[in-house]
Amino acid sequence: MPNMPVKLGPAGVPLSCKGRTIVEGMDDIISLGLETMEVQTVRMVAPNHFEQYWQAGVLANKTEFEMNIHGPYYSELLGNRVERGRSLAKIESTLQAARTINARHITLHAGHYGGMSPGSAANEQVANVFAGVVDRVAEIWHDDEDEFPVFPWIKDGTPSKIGIETSGRQELWGSLEEVREVVNHVEGTIPVLNIAHIHARGHGKMRTSEDYGELFDQVRTTIGTKTFYCHFSGVEHRMGNAQHYTQIKKSDLNFEPLGEFLIEEGDWLDVTIISDSPLLEHDAMYMMQNIERSRHKQLERKAREDRRRALAAQAGMSPEEMEAREKAEAEKRIAAQEAPAEKKPEAKVEEKKAEEKKPEKEDAKKGAKKDDSFFETSSDDDDDLF
């Protein structure tokens, strides 16, 4: 979508893609008019995947296609030393894959609180871990032993941003406030605003465009950024916890308010939105259509306002006075349309009276027919005459 402040794409290879490789998925996404995707390494990164990762990186570099990657879902960054080491080993594979595919964002989770409670101590430990992850990304990206012709995007590019995702359950670290605090203290990290998770933890709070305005303003005030990375999907939630993702149309989390906000007030934003929906690219397309619809509504409203100003100038009135006149005329038209509807009951009464008179006329006609029978002659009479 040209000239739009948002890029849209699915979390993984599209469902409609005949092939299952990343490159084939990229081809399908581009053909749909979408501009990004998030590669899923949610469990592990197999060594035999790196060939297709490199091919995807080359294609992304040539076409300026935005690549992103998601790390392991299950992390224990607040666990004990062994648990934390196990999680960091999985994250290391994701970091290597991120460089190979030229990922702009790497999405990671912190996981359960472990033996800790929500608060500054837990936030401090998470911040320390992610500070180490940022340093490791810089080491991988600027490794002097690598040959730039193999990874041309490394020479002139910047390391991937580490995205810390908001969680969807109360027992997991990752409320919006916790993520904002850590990102504010660790350079090289960004918040990953999973709207479905924020909606679920807030007991269904994301309902209007004003709610989204407040959300983005909170993050901008804390971090001072205009670049946002978001996940969006329908969600089934209960008691402040996300149960599972659903398609957008079957959830109480609607995309229309976000699309309206992006068009009306989000021209300052650089936003990437990944579809986590079970329908993947289908709901990504649905979101794109909603944004376009909001854009058309904005253009129509601006055209009406321009017309009103021109008419007001011709009539020597202010635009506000012209708007008041238009409202008054609209009310008159509505009243005129409703007036005939009010007379209909009277018309029905008159129709009933007319129907009551019909039998009398019919009886009169029957009586006339009986009188005429005195002057009728039978066919036998005719025969007698001749």
ChimeraX attribute file (.defattr): number of C-alpha atoms within 10 A of each C-alpha:
attribute: neighborCount
match mode: 1-to-1
recipient: residues
	/A:1	13
	/A:2	7
	/A:3	6
	/A:4	16
	/A:5	16
	/A:6	22
	/A:7	20
	/A:8	25
	/A:9	33
	/A:10	30
	/A:11	23
	/A:12	24
	/A:13	26
	/A:14	23
	/A:15	16
	/A:16	14
	/A:17	15
	/A:18	11
	/A:19	13
	/A:20	13
	/A:21	15
	/A:22	23
	/A:23	20
	/A:24	16
	/A:25	23
	/A:26	26
	/A:27	14
	/A:28	20
	/A:29	24
	/A:30	15
	/A:31	10
	/A:32	14
	/A:33	14
	/A:34	20
	/A:35	21
	/A:36	23
	/A:37	30
	/A:38	25
	/A:39	23
	/A:40	20
	/A:41	20
	/A:42	17
	/A:43	13
	/A:44	14
	/A:45	19
	/A:46	10
	/A:47	9
	/A:48	8
	/A:49	12
	/A:50	15
	/A:51	12
	/A:52	16
	/A:53	21
	/A:54	20
	/A:55	15
	/A:56	23
	/A:57	26
	/A:58	20
	/A:59	17
	/A:60	20
	/A:61	17
	/A:62	10
	/A:63	10
	/A:64	11
	/A:65	20
	/A:66	22
	/A:67	23
	/A:68	25
	/A:69	27
	/A:70	25
	/A:71	26
	/A:72	20
	/A:73	17
	/A:74	15
	/A:75	20
	/A:76	21
	/A:77	26
	/A:78	21
	/A:79	19
	/A:80	11
	/A:81	10
	/A:82	10
	/A:83	14
	/A:84	16
	/A:85	14
	/A:86	14
	/A:87	19
	/A:88	19
	/A:89	10
	/A:90	19
	/A:91	24
	/A:92	17
	/A:93	17
	/A:94	25
	/A:95	23
	/A:96	16
	/A:97	25
	/A:98	29
	/A:99	23
	/A:100	23
	/A:101	28
	/A:102	30
	/A:103	24
	/A:104	19
	/A:105	24
	/A:106	27
	/A:107	24
	/A:108	23
	/A:109	24
	/A:110	26
	/A:111	20
	/A:112	21
	/A:113	18
	/A:114	16
	/A:115	9
	/A:116	11
	/A:117	13
	/A:118	15
	/A:119	10
	/A:120	12
	/A:121	11
	/A:122	18
	/A:123	19
	/A:124	14
	/A:125	14
	/A:126	22
	/A:127	21
	/A:128	14
	/A:129	17
	/A:130	24
	/A:131	19
	/A:132	12
	/A:133	19
	/A:134	19
	/A:135	13
	/A:136	14
	/A:137	20
	/A:138	14
	/A:139	12
	/A:140	17
	/A:141	24
	/A:142	13
	/A:143	10
	/A:144	9
	/A:145	6
	/A:146	12
	/A:147	11
	/A:148	12
	/A:149	9
	/A:150	11
	/A:151	18
	/A:152	14
	/A:153	21
	/A:154	20
	/A:155	12
	/A:156	7
	/A:157	11
	/A:158	13
	/A:159	21
	/A:160	22
	/A:161	19
	/A:162	25
	/A:163	27
	/A:164	25
	/A:165	26
	/A:166	29
	/A:167	28
	/A:168	26
	/A:169	21
	/A:170	17
	/A:171	15
	/A:172	16
	/A:173	27
	/A:174	27
	/A:175	21
	/A:176	22
	/A:177	12
	/A:178	18
	/A:179	26
	/A:180	22
	/A:181	19
	/A:182	24
	/A:183	22
	/A:184	18
	/A:185	14
	/A:186	18
	/A:187	15
	/A:188	19
	/A:189	24
	/A:190	26
	/A:191	25
	/A:192	26
	/A:193	24
	/A:194	22
	/A:195	25
	/A:196	32
	/A:197	31
	/A:198	24
	/A:199	22
	/A:200	25
	/A:201	23
	/A:202	17
	/A:203	15
	/A:204	19
	/A:205	13
	/A:206	22
	/A:207	16
	/A:208	16
	/A:209	19
	/A:210	13
	/A:211	15
	/A:212	21
	/A:213	16
	/A:214	11
	/A:215	16
	/A:216	17
	/A:217	15
	/A:218	15
	/A:219	23
	/A:220	15
	/A:221	10
	/A:222	14
	/A:223	17
	/A:224	11
	/A:225	14
	/A:226	15
	/A:227	14
	/A:228	19
	/A:229	22
	/A:230	20
	/A:231	22
	/A:232	25
	/A:233	30
	/A:234	26
	/A:235	27
	/A:236	19
	/A:237	23
	/A:238	13
	/A:239	13
	/A:240	17
	/A:241	21
	/A:242	21
	/A:243	15
	/A:244	15
	/A:245	19
	/A:246	18
	/A:247	20
	/A:248	24
	/A:249	13
	/A:250	12
	/A:251	16
	/A:252	15
	/A:253	25
	/A:254	19
	/A:255	25
	/A:256	18
	/A:257	20
	/A:258	24
	/A:259	23
	/A:260	23
	/A:261	19
	/A:262	23
	/A:263	20
	/A:264	14
	/A:265	11
	/A:266	20
	/A:267	15
	/A:268	10
	/A:269	16
	/A:270	15
	/A:271	19
	/A:272	22
	/A:273	26
	/A:274	26
	/A:275	28
	/A:276	27
	/A:277	23
	/A:278	18
	/A:279	18
	/A:280	21
	/A:281	28
	/A:282	19
	/A:283	25
	/A:284	27
	/A:285	19
	/A:286	15
	/A:287	24
	/A:288	21
	/A:289	14
	/A:290	18
	/A:291	24
	/A:292	17
	/A:293	16
	/A:294	21
	/A:295	18
	/A:296	13
	/A:297	15
	/A:298	15
	/A:299	12
	/A:300	12
	/A:301	12
	/A:302	12
	/A:303	12
	/A:304	12
	/A:305	14
	/A:306	13
	/A:307	13
	/A:308	19
	/A:309	18
	/A:310	16
	/A:311	15
	/A:312	17
	/A:313	13
	/A:314	9
	/A:315	10
	/A:316	11
	/A:317	14
	/A:318	15
	/A:319	18
	/A:320	12
	/A:321	13
	/A:322	19
	/A:323	16
	/A:324	12
	/A:325	12
	/A:326	13
	/A:327	12
	/A:328	12
	/A:329	12
	/A:330	12
	/A:331	12
	/A:332	12
	/A:333	12
	/A:334	11
	/A:335	11
	/A:336	11
	/A:337	11
	/A:338	11
	/A:339	11
	/A:340	10
	/A:341	9
	/A:342	10
	/A:343	10
	/A:344	11
	/A:345	11
	/A:346	10
	/A:347	11
	/A:348	11
	/A:349	11
	/A:350	12
	/A:351	11
	/A:352	11
	/A:353	11
	/A:354	11
	/A:355	11
	/A:356	11
	/A:357	10
	/A:358	11
	/A:359	11
	/A:360	11
	/A:361	11
	/A:362	11
	/A:363	11
	/A:364	11
	/A:365	11
	/A:366	11
	/A:367	11
	/A:368	11
	/A:369	11
	/A:370	9
	/A:371	10
	/A:372	9
	/A:373	9
	/A:374	8
	/A:375	6
	/A:376	8
	/A:377	9
	/A:378	7
	/A:379	8
	/A:380	8
	/A:381	9
	/A:382	9
	/A:383	8
	/A:384	7
	/A:385	6
	/A:386	5
